[in-house]
Amino acid sequence: MIKGSGPHGRIVQSDVEAAKSGGTAKAAPVHAAAPAAAAQIAAPSDEQVKKLFEPGSYEEVPHDGMRKTIARRLSEAKHTIPHFYLSADVELDALMKLRAEVNKAAPERDGKPLYKVSVNDFVIKALAMALMRVPEANVTWTENTMLKHKHADVGVAVSIPGGLITPIVRKAELKTISAISTEMKDMAARARARKLKPEEYEGGTTAVSNLGMFGVKDFAAIVNPPHASILAVGAGEQRAVVKGGAIVAATVMTLTLSTDHRAVDGALGAELMSAIRQLIENPMGMLV
């Protein structure tokens, strides 16, 4: 019986010739295993980068501790978290009308209203309530367990000199829009003065990043662990939409939800985005 020495035991010509001469065929050579993946290419050194520009054409500004920390954390997040993105256009007209009514009804002190709520305050509340409606998305991934949170602690990205920080509205689903607004104004002011306490910006279950005030239409934010999601908010703008077969104008903004795909997969993320959209387009439900 001829024993095949080719791939998967196939009989090749050398096997036949060896059998005729009474010898044994020489085993077909086995290809060496593919080399290991190439090592990650190191980033160019400072001096290599500087050589690309004419001497004296730039000013060197050393990184401070905050910028170094932000760079390290975001690099780690982008390289270690498998990001998944979902975008949706959301109509704002009902929310804008309700916002105006809420601000008009605000009580006054010394001739000034006690609060003035923003669209972002409504978005914070909507995200918190949506996570209560879709609790499977209100989680944190660890290597051995999934942490399922009982409350929605929403971080809000605040730009400060030299970087950004994310103060957290704890148990946002339980707070009124006006309370969220007052709390955020206070924390944002103290963040810019670098007077936040660590417990005011560490942890959290999700986050909101809003660049709409800069006219940005849409963008995708990077998930900031231990969060499993972050909602990027674009500018509200007049757009043509179709309603009842007719083209009409509506105020629309684009939301993009970034998720940690290990914890919040596509279908679950879509369910969360649907809940956010429903709350924003029917905002009265956030007041009751």
C-alpha positions as CSV (number, residue, x, y, z in Angstrom):
1,M,0.0,0.0,0.0
2,I,1.4,3.4,-0.9
3,K,1.4,5.9,1.9
4,G,0.9,9.5,0.7
5,S,3.4,12.0,1.8
6,G,1.8,15.1,0.3
7,P,-0.4,17.6,2.0
8,H,-3.3,16.0,3.9
9,G,-1.9,12.6,3.1
10,R,-2.2,12.9,-0.7
11,I,-0.2,10.6,-2.9
12,V,2.3,12.5,-5.0
13,Q,4.6,11.4,-7.8
14,S,7.6,10.8,-5.5
15,D,5.5,8.3,-3.5
16,V,4.7,6.3,-6.7
17,E,8.4,6.3,-7.8
18,A,9.5,5.3,-4.4
19,A,7.0,2.4,-4.4
20,K,8.2,1.2,-7.8
21,S,11.8,1.1,-6.6
22,G,10.9,-0.5,-3.3
23,G,12.0,2.5,-1.3
24,T,10.2,5.0,0.8
25,A,9.1,8.3,-0.4
26,K,10.6,11.3,1.2
27,A,8.1,13.3,3.0
28,A,7.0,16.5,1.3
29,P,8.5,19.5,2.9
30,V,6.4,21.2,5.5
31,H,6.1,24.9,5.1
32,A,7.4,26.9,8.1
33,A,4.8,28.6,10.2
34,A,4.0,32.1,9.3
35,P,6.2,34.5,11.2
36,A,4.7,36.2,14.2
37,A,3.0,39.5,13.6
38,A,5.5,42.3,13.2
39,A,6.2,44.3,16.3
40,Q,4.4,47.5,16.5
41,I,6.3,50.3,14.8
42,A,7.7,52.7,17.4
43,A,6.5,56.3,17.1
44,P,9.1,58.7,15.7
45,S,11.3,60.4,18.3
46,D,11.0,64.1,19.1
47,E,14.1,64.9,17.1
48,Q,12.9,62.9,14.1
49,V,9.7,65.0,14.1
50,K,11.5,68.3,14.5
51,K,13.7,67.6,11.5
52,L,10.5,67.7,9.3
53,F,10.2,71.5,10.0
54,E,12.4,74.4,9.4
55,P,14.3,75.5,12.6
56,G,12.7,78.5,14.2
57,S,9.3,78.0,12.5
58,Y,7.7,76.6,15.6
59,E,7.5,77.1,19.4
60,E,7.9,74.2,21.8
61,V,5.3,73.9,24.5
62,P,6.0,71.1,26.9
63,H,3.2,68.7,27.9
64,D,1.8,69.2,31.4
65,G,0.7,66.4,33.6
66,M,-3.0,66.7,32.5
67,R,-2.2,66.5,28.8
68,K,0.1,63.5,29.3
69,T,-2.6,61.7,31.3
70,I,-5.3,62.4,28.7
71,A,-3.0,61.2,25.9
72,R,-2.2,58.0,27.8
73,R,-5.8,57.2,28.7
74,L,-7.3,57.9,25.3
75,S,-4.5,55.9,23.6
76,E,-5.2,53.0,25.9
77,A,-8.9,53.2,25.4
78,K,-8.7,53.3,21.6
79,H,-6.3,50.4,21.4
80,T,-7.9,48.2,24.1
81,I,-11.6,48.8,23.6
82,P,-13.3,47.5,20.5
83,H,-15.4,50.5,19.5
84,F,-18.8,50.2,17.8
85,Y,-20.7,53.3,16.5
86,L,-24.3,54.1,15.9
87,S,-25.7,57.4,14.6
88,A,-29.2,58.8,14.5
89,D,-30.9,62.0,13.5
90,V,-33.2,63.4,16.2
91,E,-35.8,66.1,15.9
92,L,-35.5,68.9,18.5
93,D,-38.5,71.2,17.9
94,A,-40.7,69.7,20.7
95,L,-37.7,69.9,23.1
96,M,-36.8,73.4,22.1
97,K,-40.4,74.5,22.8
98,L,-40.5,72.8,26.2
99,R,-37.1,74.2,27.1
100,A,-38.4,77.7,26.5
101,E,-41.5,77.1,28.6
102,V,-39.4,75.6,31.5
103,N,-37.0,78.6,31.4
104,K,-39.9,81.1,31.3
105,A,-41.5,79.4,34.4
106,A,-38.2,79.5,36.4
107,P,-38.6,81.3,39.7
108,E,-36.5,84.4,40.3
109,R,-34.2,85.7,43.0
110,D,-33.0,89.2,43.0
111,G,-34.5,89.7,39.6
112,K,-32.6,86.7,38.1
113,P,-34.0,83.3,37.2
114,L,-32.8,80.5,39.5
115,Y,-32.0,78.3,36.5
116,K,-31.7,78.3,32.8
117,V,-31.8,74.8,31.3
118,S,-29.9,73.9,28.1
119,V,-30.4,71.3,25.4
120,N,-27.4,69.5,26.9
121,D,-29.2,69.2,30.2
122,F,-32.1,67.5,28.5
123,V,-29.6,65.2,26.7
124,I,-28.0,64.2,30.0
125,K,-31.4,63.4,31.5
126,A,-32.5,61.5,28.3
127,L,-29.3,59.3,28.4
128,A,-29.8,58.5,32.1
129,M,-33.4,57.6,31.6
130,A,-32.7,55.5,28.5
131,L,-30.1,53.5,30.5
132,M,-32.9,52.7,33.1
133,R,-35.1,51.6,30.2
134,V,-32.3,49.5,28.7
135,P,-30.4,48.3,31.9
136,E,-28.3,45.8,30.0
137,A,-26.5,48.7,28.5
138,N,-25.8,50.4,31.9
139,V,-22.7,48.2,32.5
140,T,-19.0,48.2,32.9
141,W,-16.7,45.5,31.4
142,T,-14.1,43.7,33.5
143,E,-12.1,40.7,32.4
144,N,-14.0,38.4,34.7
145,T,-17.4,40.0,35.3
146,M,-19.9,42.5,34.0
147,L,-20.8,45.2,36.4
148,K,-24.5,46.0,36.1
149,H,-25.1,49.4,37.6
150,K,-28.3,50.4,39.5
151,H,-28.1,54.1,38.6
152,A,-27.0,56.2,35.7
153,D,-24.0,58.3,36.6
154,V,-23.5,60.5,33.6
155,G,-20.1,62.2,32.9
156,V,-20.1,65.4,30.9
157,A,-17.0,66.4,29.0
158,V,-15.9,69.9,29.9
159,S,-13.2,71.7,28.0
160,I,-10.6,73.4,30.3
161,P,-7.2,75.0,29.5
162,G,-4.8,72.3,28.5
163,G,-7.3,69.5,28.0
164,L,-10.7,68.3,29.3
165,I,-12.3,66.8,32.3
166,T,-15.5,64.9,32.8
167,P,-17.5,65.8,36.0
168,I,-20.2,63.3,36.8
169,V,-23.9,63.9,37.5
170,R,-24.6,61.1,39.9
171,K,-28.0,59.3,39.8
172,A,-29.0,61.6,36.9
173,E,-32.1,59.5,36.2
174,L,-33.5,60.7,39.6
175,K,-32.8,64.4,39.2
176,T,-34.9,67.1,37.6
177,I,-33.7,68.9,34.5
178,S,-33.3,72.1,36.5
179,A,-31.2,70.3,39.2
180,I,-29.0,68.8,36.5
181,S,-28.6,72.2,35.0
182,T,-27.6,73.9,38.3
183,E,-25.2,71.1,39.2
184,M,-23.5,71.1,35.8
185,K,-23.0,74.9,35.8
186,D,-21.4,74.6,39.3
187,M,-19.1,71.7,38.4
188,A,-18.1,73.2,35.0
189,A,-17.0,76.4,36.7
190,R,-15.0,74.5,39.3
191,A,-13.6,72.3,36.6
192,R,-12.2,75.3,34.8
193,A,-10.7,76.6,38.0
194,R,-9.3,73.1,38.6
195,K,-11.2,72.8,42.0
196,L,-13.1,69.6,41.4
197,K,-12.6,66.8,43.9
198,P,-11.5,63.4,42.5
199,E,-14.8,61.8,43.5
200,E,-16.6,64.4,41.3
201,Y,-14.9,63.2,38.1
202,E,-13.8,59.6,38.7
203,G,-16.0,56.6,37.8
204,G,-19.4,57.1,36.2
205,T,-21.3,54.7,33.9
206,T,-21.5,56.7,30.7
207,A,-20.8,60.1,29.3
208,V,-22.0,62.9,27.0
209,S,-19.7,64.9,24.8
210,N,-21.3,67.9,23.1
211,L,-19.6,69.9,20.3
212,G,-22.8,71.3,18.8
213,M,-22.0,74.8,20.1
214,F,-19.1,74.9,17.7
215,G,-21.2,74.1,14.7
216,V,-20.0,70.5,14.5
217,K,-22.6,68.4,12.7
218,D,-21.6,65.0,14.0
219,F,-18.5,63.1,15.4
220,A,-17.6,59.9,17.2
221,A,-16.2,60.2,20.7
222,I,-13.8,57.7,22.4
223,V,-15.2,55.5,25.2
224,N,-13.6,56.5,28.5
225,P,-13.3,53.5,30.8
226,P,-14.9,52.4,33.1
227,H,-17.8,53.6,30.9
228,A,-19.2,51.2,28.3
229,S,-20.6,54.1,26.2
230,I,-20.4,57.8,25.3
231,L,-22.9,59.9,23.4
232,A,-21.6,62.5,21.0
233,V,-23.9,65.4,20.4
234,G,-23.8,67.5,17.2
235,A,-25.4,70.9,16.4
236,G,-29.1,71.4,16.1
237,E,-29.9,72.8,12.7
238,Q,-32.7,73.4,10.3
239,R,-33.0,70.6,7.9
240,A,-35.6,69.4,5.3
241,V,-37.5,66.4,6.4
242,V,-40.4,64.4,4.9
243,K,-43.6,64.3,7.0
244,G,-46.8,62.9,5.6
245,G,-45.4,62.9,2.1
246,A,-44.5,66.6,2.2
247,I,-41.1,68.3,2.7
248,V,-41.0,70.5,5.7
249,A,-38.3,72.2,7.9
250,A,-37.4,70.8,11.2
251,T,-34.7,71.3,13.8
252,V,-32.5,68.2,13.7
253,M,-29.3,67.1,15.5
254,T,-27.2,64.1,14.9
255,L,-26.3,61.8,17.8
256,T,-23.5,59.2,17.7
257,L,-23.3,56.5,20.3
258,S,-19.9,54.9,20.8
259,T,-20.0,51.6,22.8
260,D,-17.5,49.1,24.1
261,H,-18.6,46.2,21.9
262,R,-17.5,43.7,24.5
263,A,-20.3,44.9,26.8
264,V,-22.8,46.6,24.5
265,D,-23.2,44.9,21.1
266,G,-24.9,46.3,18.1
267,A,-28.5,45.3,18.8
268,L,-28.3,46.5,22.4
269,G,-26.7,49.7,21.4
270,A,-29.5,50.3,18.8
271,E,-32.1,49.7,21.5
272,L,-30.4,52.2,23.7
273,M,-30.2,54.8,20.9
274,S,-33.9,54.2,20.1
275,A,-34.8,54.9,23.8
276,I,-32.7,58.1,23.8
277,R,-34.3,59.3,20.6
278,Q,-37.8,58.6,21.9
279,L,-37.2,60.6,25.0
280,I,-35.7,63.6,23.2
281,E,-38.4,63.7,20.6
282,N,-41.1,63.3,23.3
283,P,-39.4,65.4,26.1
284,M,-42.5,65.8,28.3
285,G,-41.7,62.3,29.6
286,M,-38.6,63.6,31.2
287,L,-40.5,66.0,33.4
288,V,-42.9,63.5,34.9
